[in-house]
Amino acid sequence: MEPQGNLFSGEEEMDFVAPADSDRKKDAKRLPLAARMRPRRLDEVVGQDHILESGSLLPRLVRANSFGSLLLYGPPGSGKTSIAEAIAGETENRFVRINAVMSNVAELRQILLAARRIETTDTILFIDEIHRFNKAQQDLLLPDVEAGHIRLIGATTHNPGFYVNAPLVSRSHLFRLEPHSVETIASLLRIALDDEERGLGGRGHEADEKTLLDLAKLCDGDLRRALNALEVIALGLEQNQKISSDTIAVFASERQIRYDADEDEHYNTISAFIKSMRGGDPDAALYWLTKMLAGGEDPRFIARRLIIFASEDVGLADSGALPIAVACQQACEFVGLPECELNLAHCVVYMATAPKSNSSYAALQKARKALAEEPVQEVPIWLKDSGGQVSKALGHSKDYSYSHSFPENISGQEYLLDPKTFYRPIRIGDEVDVEKRLERWRELKCQAQAKQLDSS
């Protein structure tokens, strides 16, 4: 759409001369295939049926031109920009598009000022990568969003709950976009291959369904990446030459895994990795391990998480897990990539197949809760340090019963003024023996305490 009004108010206005249709077509041909194939209306958008199917909220709002601010959240190539542009085209609103990486406060102020002055039409302000705006920039949008001077459409690959200010989130409809299915991508690749106006139809390439499906599988749900890959492959061939499995082999060999260190994909993948091991699924755990390594994750980070997992999730059910995890961490430091991948795989399979117990973790949480919510207990006088004359004079450790002086090292003495039970064994793995041992000790303790009462 052509811009309406002078965006930079205060500067000398310039006449806008619409280019001829032939010039538009010429310019369009220079655009990447993914840009040329963008949908012009919502009903041309492929996939995302969960938010775009007939009767859903978003299409109803757009048809009635009654939507306010929108936040589109999803992975790269899921259609966030396409949906925003289709909404603008369908409602015939003034459409201003900026990228948060390249924009700044001065530009934002000018855009908002122009939006306030234009009363004949609504302004849709589309901010790509809105999570890149800092708090001050996001706050700058609030008054105009509230006053209705702009309809904000923000697009982000990051969880808005963490990266977009709460006031903006609360004033917006949030729509979560999913990665495209292989079938959806393959269907649009076919359309792009046959479309003579915007696609590659003029080049005369053919491709069977299996080839398009294979190419789609390599793109990890990213439709833009798939279209750009198809264009690169097609332009590398002679016109009318068939696109076959062999011709996409180069693209397959250079495939990049979508994995952003220290961002959502990083946290989501490590979460899936931990939960797969916790759930006893070595195959899924190995898959997520492989994805992290292929995405460039630091193996030392993975090894640190394995050390935590060994105590938090395997725990006393198999106390051998912790030394194995520590050995894996040392191997990652000593050996490095790529060989340490073997050590990581060894450790991951061990953790996933080990018996699981979180009893020590649960006991720690209970102890923390007791310390936070109840009066802090004094150290019993019979357990206090007896070093120094003053301590001895105060009777520290005077009545301490040395455990090794009693059968099976159980004296019957208490080690808290107000005894508590935090640790409860789980009857899994080695912890079965731990439970039996503790039960035996409880019996001996009761016997010793009864004997002390009789003697007193």
Contacts in CASP RR format, 6 or more apart in sequence:
PFRMAT RR
TARGET T0000
AUTHOR 0000-0000-0000
METHOD contacts of the structure
MODEL  1
MEPQGNLFSGEEEMDFVAPADSDRKKDAKRLPLAARMRPRRLDEVVGQDH
ILESGSLLPRLVRANSFGSLLLYGPPGSGKTSIAEAIAGETENRFVRINA
VMSNVAELRQILLAARRIETTDTILFIDEIHRFNKAQQDLLLPDVEAGHI
RLIGATTHNPGFYVNAPLVSRSHLFRLEPHSVETIASLLRIALDDEERGL
GGRGHEADEKTLLDLAKLCDGDLRRALNALEVIALGLEQNQKISSDTIAV
FASERQIRYDADEDEHYNTISAFIKSMRGGDPDAALYWLTKMLAGGEDPR
FIARRLIIFASEDVGLADSGALPIAVACQQACEFVGLPECELNLAHCVVY
MATAPKSNSSYAALQKARKALAEEPVQEVPIWLKDSGGQVSKALGHSKDY
SYSHSFPENISGQEYLLDPKTFYRPIRIGDEVDVEKRLERWRELKCQAQA
KQLDSS
1 88 0 8 1.000
1 89 0 8 1.000
1 92 0 8 1.000
1 94 0 8 1.000
1 95 0 8 1.000
2 16 0 8 1.000
2 18 0 8 1.000
3 16 0 8 1.000
3 94 0 8 1.000
3 96 0 8 1.000
4 94 0 8 1.000
4 118 0 8 1.000
4 120 0 8 1.000
4 121 0 8 1.000
5 13 0 8 1.000
5 114 0 8 1.000
5 118 0 8 1.000
6 13 0 8 1.000
6 14 0 8 1.000
6 114 0 8 1.000
7 96 0 8 1.000
7 110 0 8 1.000
7 111 0 8 1.000
7 114 0 8 1.000
8 110 0 8 1.000
8 114 0 8 1.000
9 110 0 8 1.000
9 113 0 8 1.000
9 114 0 8 1.000
9 117 0 8 1.000
19 27 0 8 1.000
28 36 0 8 1.000
28 198 0 8 1.000
29 36 0 8 1.000
32 227 0 8 1.000
32 228 0 8 1.000
32 231 0 8 1.000
33 192 0 8 1.000
33 199 0 8 1.000
33 200 0 8 1.000
33 227 0 8 1.000
33 228 0 8 1.000
33 230 0 8 1.000
33 231 0 8 1.000
34 223 0 8 1.000
34 224 0 8 1.000
34 227 0 8 1.000
34 228 0 8 1.000
34 231 0 8 1.000
36 198 0 8 1.000
36 199 0 8 1.000
37 188 0 8 1.000
37 191 0 8 1.000
37 192 0 8 1.000
37 195 0 8 1.000
37 198 0 8 1.000
37 199 0 8 1.000
37 227 0 8 1.000
38 81 0 8 1.000
38 82 0 8 1.000
38 85 0 8 1.000
38 86 0 8 1.000
39 45 0 8 1.000
39 46 0 8 1.000
39 82 0 8 1.000
39 85 0 8 1.000
39 86 0 8 1.000
40 86 0 8 1.000
40 89 0 8 1.000
41 86 0 8 1.000
41 89 0 8 1.000
41 90 0 8 1.000
42 52 0 8 1.000
42 58 0 8 1.000
42 59 0 8 1.000
42 62 0 8 1.000
42 83 0 8 1.000
42 86 0 8 1.000
42 87 0 8 1.000
42 90 0 8 1.000
44 86 0 8 1.000
45 52 0 8 1.000
45 79 0 8 1.000
45 82 0 8 1.000
45 83 0 8 1.000
45 86 0 8 1.000
46 180 0 8 1.000
46 184 0 8 1.000
46 187 0 8 1.000
46 188 0 8 1.000
46 223 0 8 1.000
47 180 0 8 1.000
47 181 0 8 1.000
47 184 0 8 1.000
48 78 0 8 1.000
48 79 0 8 1.000
48 83 0 8 1.000
48 177 0 8 1.000
48 178 0 8 1.000
50 56 0 8 1.000
50 178 0 8 1.000
51 57 0 8 1.000
51 58 0 8 1.000
51 175 0 8 1.000
51 176 0 8 1.000
51 177 0 8 1.000
52 58 0 8 1.000
52 59 0 8 1.000
52 83 0 8 1.000
53 59 0 8 1.000
57 173 0 8 1.000
58 67 0 8 1.000
58 70 0 8 1.000
58 173 0 8 1.000
58 175 0 8 1.000
61 67 0 8 1.000
61 68 0 8 1.000
61 173 0 8 1.000
62 87 0 8 1.000
62 90 0 8 1.000
62 91 0 8 1.000
65 91 0 8 1.000
65 93 0 8 1.000
67 87 0 8 1.000
67 151 0 8 1.000
67 173 0 8 1.000
68 148 0 8 1.000
68 151 0 8 1.000
68 152 0 8 1.000
68 172 0 8 1.000
68 173 0 8 1.000
69 145 0 8 1.000
69 151 0 8 1.000
69 152 0 8 1.000
69 153 0 8 1.000
69 154 0 8 1.000
69 168 0 8 1.000
69 171 0 8 1.000
69 172 0 8 1.000
69 173 0 8 1.000
70 84 0 8 1.000
70 87 0 8 1.000
70 151 0 8 1.000
70 152 0 8 1.000
70 153 0 8 1.000
70 154 0 8 1.000
70 172 0 8 1.000
70 173 0 8 1.000
70 174 0 8 1.000
70 175 0 8 1.000
71 130 0 8 1.000
71 153 0 8 1.000
71 154 0 8 1.000
71 155 0 8 1.000
71 156 0 8 1.000
71 160 0 8 1.000
71 164 0 8 1.000
71 168 0 8 1.000
71 169 0 8 1.000
71 172 0 8 1.000
71 173 0 8 1.000
71 174 0 8 1.000
71 175 0 8 1.000
72 79 0 8 1.000
72 80 0 8 1.000
72 83 0 8 1.000
72 84 0 8 1.000
72 153 0 8 1.000
72 154 0 8 1.000
72 155 0 8 1.000
72 156 0 8 1.000
72 175 0 8 1.000
72 177 0 8 1.000
73 80 0 8 1.000
73 155 0 8 1.000
73 156 0 8 1.000
73 157 0 8 1.000
73 158 0 8 1.000
73 159 0 8 1.000
73 160 0 8 1.000
73 174 0 8 1.000
73 175 0 8 1.000
73 176 0 8 1.000
73 177 0 8 1.000
74 80 0 8 1.000
74 156 0 8 1.000
74 157 0 8 1.000
74 176 0 8 1.000
74 177 0 8 1.000
74 178 0 8 1.000
75 157 0 8 1.000
75 177 0 8 1.000
75 178 0 8 1.000
75 179 0 8 1.000
75 221 0 8 1.000
75 222 0 8 1.000
75 258 0 8 1.000
75 265 0 8 1.000
76 157 0 8 1.000
76 222 0 8 1.000
76 224 0 8 1.000
76 225 0 8 1.000
76 258 0 8 1.000
77 180 0 8 1.000
77 221 0 8 1.000
77 222 0 8 1.000
77 223 0 8 1.000
77 224 0 8 1.000
77 225 0 8 1.000
78 177 0 8 1.000
78 178 0 8 1.000
78 179 0 8 1.000
78 180 0 8 1.000
78 221 0 8 1.000
78 222 0 8 1.000
78 223 0 8 1.000
79 177 0 8 1.000
79 223 0 8 1.000
79 224 0 8 1.000
80 128 0 8 1.000
80 154 0 8 1.000
80 155 0 8 1.000
80 156 0 8 1.000
80 177 0 8 1.000
81 126 0 8 1.000
81 128 0 8 1.000
81 155 0 8 1.000
83 177 0 8 1.000
84 97 0 8 1.000
84 124 0 8 1.000
84 126 0 8 1.000
84 153 0 8 1.000
84 154 0 8 1.000
84 155 0 8 1.000
85 95 0 8 1.000
85 97 0 8 1.000
85 126 0 8 1.000
87 124 0 8 1.000
87 153 0 8 1.000
88 95 0 8 1.000
88 124 0 8 1.000
88 126 0 8 1.000
89 95 0 8 1.000
91 122 0 8 1.000
91 124 0 8 1.000
92 121 0 8 1.000
93 121 0 8 1.000
93 122 0 8 1.000
93 123 0 8 1.000
93 124 0 8 1.000
93 151 0 8 1.000
94 115 0 8 1.000
94 118 0 8 1.000
94 121 0 8 1.000
94 122 0 8 1.000
94 123 0 8 1.000
94 124 0 8 1.000
95 123 0 8 1.000
95 124 0 8 1.000
95 126 0 8 1.000
96 111 0 8 1.000
96 115 0 8 1.000
96 123 0 8 1.000
96 124 0 8 1.000
96 125 0 8 1.000
96 126 0 8 1.000
97 126 0 8 1.000
97 128 0 8 1.000
98 107 0 8 1.000
98 108 0 8 1.000
98 111 0 8 1.000
98 125 0 8 1.000
98 126 0 8 1.000
98 127 0 8 1.000
98 128 0 8 1.000
99 127 0 8 1.000
99 128 0 8 1.000
99 129 0 8 1.000
100 127 0 8 1.000
100 128 0 8 1.000
100 129 0 8 1.000
100 130 0 8 1.000
100 131 0 8 1.000
100 132 0 8 1.000
100 133 0 8 1.000
100 137 0 8 1.000
101 129 0 8 1.000
101 132 0 8 1.000
103 127 0 8 1.000
103 133 0 8 1.000
103 137 0 8 1.000
104 137 0 8 1.000
105 136 0 8 1.000
105 137 0 8 1.000
105 140 0 8 1.000
108 137 0 8 1.000
108 140 0 8 1.000
108 141 0 8 1.000
109 140 0 8 1.000
111 125 0 8 1.000
112 140 0 8 1.000
112 141 0 8 1.000
112 144 0 8 1.000
112 149 0 8 1.000
112 150 0 8 1.000
114 123 0 8 1.000
115 123 0 8 1.000
115 125 0 8 1.000
115 144 0 8 1.000
115 149 0 8 1.000
115 150 0 8 1.000
116 144 0 8 1.000
116 149 0 8 1.000
122 151 0 8 1.000
123 149 0 8 1.000
123 150 0 8 1.000
123 151 0 8 1.000
124 150 0 8 1.000
124 151 0 8 1.000
124 153 0 8 1.000
125 141 0 8 1.000
125 150 0 8 1.000
125 151 0 8 1.000
125 152 0 8 1.000
125 153 0 8 1.000
126 153 0 8 1.000
126 154 0 8 1.000
126 155 0 8 1.000
127 133 0 8 1.000
127 152 0 8 1.000
127 153 0 8 1.000
127 154 0 8 1.000
127 155 0 8 1.000
128 154 0 8 1.000
128 155 0 8 1.000
129 155 0 8 1.000
129 156 0 8 1.000
129 157 0 8 1.000
130 138 0 8 1.000
130 154 0 8 1.000
130 155 0 8 1.000
130 156 0 8 1.000
130 164 0 8 1.000
131 156 0 8 1.000
131 157 0 8 1.000
131 158 0 8 1.000
131 160 0 8 1.000
131 163 0 8 1.000
131 164 0 8 1.000
135 165 0 8 1.000
138 164 0 8 1.000
138 165 0 8 1.000
138 168 0 8 1.000
139 165 0 8 1.000
139 167 0 8 1.000
141 150 0 8 1.000
141 152 0 8 1.000
141 168 0 8 1.000
142 165 0 8 1.000
142 167 0 8 1.000
142 168 0 8 1.000
142 171 0 8 1.000
144 150 0 8 1.000
145 152 0 8 1.000
145 168 0 8 1.000
145 171 0 8 1.000
146 171 0 8 1.000
152 168 0 8 1.000
152 172 0 8 1.000
154 172 0 8 1.000
156 163 0 8 1.000
156 164 0 8 1.000
157 260 0 8 1.000
157 263 0 8 1.000
157 264 0 8 1.000
158 263 0 8 1.000
158 264 0 8 1.000
159 264 0 8 1.000
160 169 0 8 1.000
160 174 0 8 1.000
161 169 0 8 1.000
179 220 0 8 1.000
179 221 0 8 1.000
179 222 0 8 1.000
180 221 0 8 1.000
180 222 0 8 1.000
180 223 0 8 1.000
181 221 0 8 1.000
182 213 0 8 1.000
182 216 0 8 1.000
182 217 0 8 1.000
182 221 0 8 1.000
183 213 0 8 1.000
183 216 0 8 1.000
184 223 0 8 1.000
185 216 0 8 1.000
185 219 0 8 1.000
185 221 0 8 1.000
185 223 0 8 1.000
185 226 0 8 1.000
186 209 0 8 1.000
186 212 0 8 1.000
186 213 0 8 1.000
186 215 0 8 1.000
186 216 0 8 1.000
188 223 0 8 1.000
188 226 0 8 1.000
188 227 0 8 1.000
189 207 0 8 1.000
189 212 0 8 1.000
189 215 0 8 1.000
189 216 0 8 1.000
189 226 0 8 1.000
189 227 0 8 1.000
189 230 0 8 1.000
190 207 0 8 1.000
190 209 0 8 1.000
190 212 0 8 1.000
192 198 0 8 1.000
192 199 0 8 1.000
192 200 0 8 1.000
192 227 0 8 1.000
192 230 0 8 1.000
193 199 0 8 1.000
193 200 0 8 1.000
193 201 0 8 1.000
193 205 0 8 1.000
193 206 0 8 1.000
193 207 0 8 1.000
193 212 0 8 1.000
193 230 0 8 1.000
193 234 0 8 1.000
193 243 0 8 1.000
194 201 0 8 1.000
195 201 0 8 1.000
196 202 0 8 1.000
200 230 0 8 1.000
200 231 0 8 1.000
200 234 0 8 1.000
202 239 0 8 1.000
203 234 0 8 1.000
203 239 0 8 1.000
203 240 0 8 1.000
204 239 0 8 1.000
204 240 0 8 1.000
205 234 0 8 1.000
205 237 0 8 1.000
205 239 0 8 1.000
205 240 0 8 1.000
205 241 0 8 1.000
205 242 0 8 1.000
205 243 0 8 1.000
206 242 0 8 1.000
206 243 0 8 1.000
207 242 0 8 1.000
207 243 0 8 1.000
207 244 0 8 1.000
208 244 0 8 1.000
210 245 0 8 1.000
211 243 0 8 1.000
211 244 0 8 1.000
211 245 0 8 1.000
211 248 0 8 1.000
214 245 0 8 1.000
214 248 0 8 1.000
214 252 0 8 1.000
215 226 0 8 1.000
215 229 0 8 1.000
215 230 0 8 1.000
215 233 0 8 1.000
215 248 0 8 1.000
215 251 0 8 1.000
216 226 0 8 1.000
218 229 0 8 1.000
218 248 0 8 1.000
218 251 0 8 1.000
218 252 0 8 1.000
218 255 0 8 1.000
219 225 0 8 1.000
219 226 0 8 1.000
219 229 0 8 1.000
220 257 0 8 1.000
220 258 0 8 1.000
222 258 0 8 1.000
229 248 0 8 1.000
229 251 0 8 1.000
230 243 0 8 1.000
232 251 0 8 1.000
233 243 0 8 1.000
233 247 0 8 1.000
233 248 0 8 1.000
233 251 0 8 1.000
234 243 0 8 1.000
237 243 0 8 1.000
237 247 0 8 1.000
256 295 0 8 1.000
257 291 0 8 1.000
257 294 0 8 1.000
257 295 0 8 1.000
258 265 0 8 1.000
259 265 0 8 1.000
259 266 0 8 1.000
259 269 0 8 1.000
259 291 0 8 1.000
259 292 0 8 1.000
259 294 0 8 1.000
259 295 0 8 1.000
259 296 0 8 1.000
259 297 0 8 1.000
260 266 0 8 1.000
261 296 0 8 1.000
261 297 0 8 1.000
261 298 0 8 1.000
266 297 0 8 1.000
269 288 0 8 1.000
269 291 0 8 1.000
269 292 0 8 1.000
270 288 0 8 1.000
270 292 0 8 1.000
270 302 0 8 1.000
270 305 0 8 1.000
272 284 0 8 1.000
272 288 0 8 1.000
273 285 0 8 1.000
273 288 0 8 1.000
273 289 0 8 1.000
273 292 0 8 1.000
273 302 0 8 1.000
273 305 0 8 1.000
274 305 0 8 1.000
274 309 0 8 1.000
274 313 0 8 1.000
276 284 0 8 1.000
276 285 0 8 1.000
276 287 0 8 1.000
276 288 0 8 1.000
276 352 0 8 1.000
277 285 0 8 1.000
277 309 0 8 1.000
277 313 0 8 1.000
277 348 0 8 1.000
277 351 0 8 1.000
277 352 0 8 1.000
278 309 0 8 1.000
278 313 0 8 1.000
278 356 0 8 1.000
279 352 0 8 1.000
279 356 0 8 1.000
280 352 0 8 1.000
280 353 0 8 1.000
280 356 0 8 1.000
281 352 0 8 1.000
282 348 0 8 1.000
282 349 0 8 1.000
282 352 0 8 1.000
282 353 0 8 1.000
285 348 0 8 1.000
285 349 0 8 1.000
285 351 0 8 1.000
285 352 0 8 1.000
286 345 0 8 1.000
286 348 0 8 1.000
286 349 0 8 1.000
289 302 0 8 1.000
289 344 0 8 1.000
289 345 0 8 1.000
289 348 0 8 1.000
292 302 0 8 1.000
293 299 0 8 1.000
293 302 0 8 1.000
293 337 0 8 1.000
293 341 0 8 1.000
293 344 0 8 1.000
299 332 0 8 1.000
299 336 0 8 1.000
299 337 0 8 1.000
299 340 0 8 1.000
299 341 0 8 1.000
299 344 0 8 1.000
300 329 0 8 1.000
300 332 0 8 1.000
300 333 0 8 1.000
302 332 0 8 1.000
302 344 0 8 1.000
303 325 0 8 1.000
303 328 0 8 1.000
303 329 0 8 1.000
303 332 0 8 1.000
303 344 0 8 1.000
303 347 0 8 1.000
304 329 0 8 1.000
306 325 0 8 1.000
306 328 0 8 1.000
306 329 0 8 1.000
306 344 0 8 1.000
306 347 0 8 1.000
306 348 0 8 1.000
306 351 0 8 1.000
307 322 0 8 1.000
307 325 0 8 1.000
307 326 0 8 1.000
307 329 0 8 1.000
309 325 0 8 1.000
309 351 0 8 1.000
310 320 0 8 1.000
310 321 0 8 1.000
310 322 0 8 1.000
310 324 0 8 1.000
310 325 0 8 1.000
310 351 0 8 1.000
311 321 0 8 1.000
311 322 0 8 1.000
311 360 0 8 1.000
311 361 0 8 1.000
312 358 0 8 1.000
312 361 0 8 1.000
313 351 0 8 1.000
313 356 0 8 1.000
313 357 0 8 1.000
313 358 0 8 1.000
313 361 0 8 1.000
314 321 0 8 1.000
314 322 0 8 1.000
314 351 0 8 1.000
314 354 0 8 1.000
314 355 0 8 1.000
314 356 0 8 1.000
314 357 0 8 1.000
315 321 0 8 1.000
315 322 0 8 1.000
315 356 0 8 1.000
315 357 0 8 1.000
315 358 0 8 1.000
315 359 0 8 1.000
315 360 0 8 1.000
315 361 0 8 1.000
316 357 0 8 1.000
316 359 0 8 1.000
316 360 0 8 1.000
316 425 0 8 1.000
316 430 0 8 1.000
316 431 0 8 1.000
316 434 0 8 1.000
317 354 0 8 1.000
317 355 0 8 1.000
317 356 0 8 1.000
317 357 0 8 1.000
317 426 0 8 1.000
317 428 0 8 1.000
317 429 0 8 1.000
317 430 0 8 1.000
317 431 0 8 1.000
318 354 0 8 1.000
318 355 0 8 1.000
318 429 0 8 1.000
318 430 0 8 1.000
319 430 0 8 1.000
321 350 0 8 1.000
321 351 0 8 1.000
321 354 0 8 1.000
324 347 0 8 1.000
324 350 0 8 1.000
325 347 0 8 1.000
325 351 0 8 1.000
327 343 0 8 1.000
327 347 0 8 1.000
328 343 0 8 1.000
328 344 0 8 1.000
328 346 0 8 1.000
328 347 0 8 1.000
331 340 0 8 1.000
331 343 0 8 1.000
332 340 0 8 1.000
332 343 0 8 1.000
332 344 0 8 1.000
335 343 0 8 1.000
355 428 0 8 1.000
355 429 0 8 1.000
355 430 0 8 1.000
355 431 0 8 1.000
356 428 0 8 1.000
357 425 0 8 1.000
357 426 0 8 1.000
357 428 0 8 1.000
357 429 0 8 1.000
357 431 0 8 1.000
358 426 0 8 1.000
359 423 0 8 1.000
359 424 0 8 1.000
359 425 0 8 1.000
359 426 0 8 1.000
359 431 0 8 1.000
360 423 0 8 1.000
362 424 0 8 1.000
363 422 0 8 1.000
363 423 0 8 1.000
363 424 0 8 1.000
364 422 0 8 1.000
366 422 0 8 1.000
367 420 0 8 1.000
367 422 0 8 1.000
370 420 0 8 1.000
370 422 0 8 1.000
377 416 0 8 1.000
377 417 0 8 1.000
377 418 0 8 1.000
378 417 0 8 1.000
380 414 0 8 1.000
380 415 0 8 1.000
380 416 0 8 1.000
380 417 0 8 1.000
381 394 0 8 1.000
381 395 0 8 1.000
381 396 0 8 1.000
381 398 0 8 1.000
381 399 0 8 1.000
382 397 0 8 1.000
382 398 0 8 1.000
382 399 0 8 1.000
382 400 0 8 1.000
382 401 0 8 1.000
382 413 0 8 1.000
383 397 0 8 1.000
383 400 0 8 1.000
383 415 0 8 1.000
384 391 0 8 1.000
384 396 0 8 1.000
384 397 0 8 1.000
385 391 0 8 1.000
385 396 0 8 1.000
385 397 0 8 1.000
386 392 0 8 1.000
386 395 0 8 1.000
386 396 0 8 1.000
386 397 0 8 1.000
386 398 0 8 1.000
387 396 0 8 1.000
391 397 0 8 1.000
400 413 0 8 1.000
401 411 0 8 1.000
401 412 0 8 1.000
401 413 0 8 1.000
402 411 0 8 1.000
403 409 0 8 1.000
403 410 0 8 1.000
403 411 0 8 1.000
405 411 0 8 1.000
406 412 0 8 1.000
406 448 0 8 1.000
407 444 0 8 1.000
408 440 0 8 1.000
408 441 0 8 1.000
408 444 0 8 1.000
410 441 0 8 1.000
410 444 0 8 1.000
410 445 0 8 1.000
410 448 0 8 1.000
411 448 0 8 1.000
412 444 0 8 1.000
412 445 0 8 1.000
412 448 0 8 1.000
412 449 0 8 1.000
412 452 0 8 1.000
425 431 0 8 1.000
425 432 0 8 1.000
425 434 0 8 1.000
425 435 0 8 1.000
425 438 0 8 1.000
427 435 0 8 1.000
END
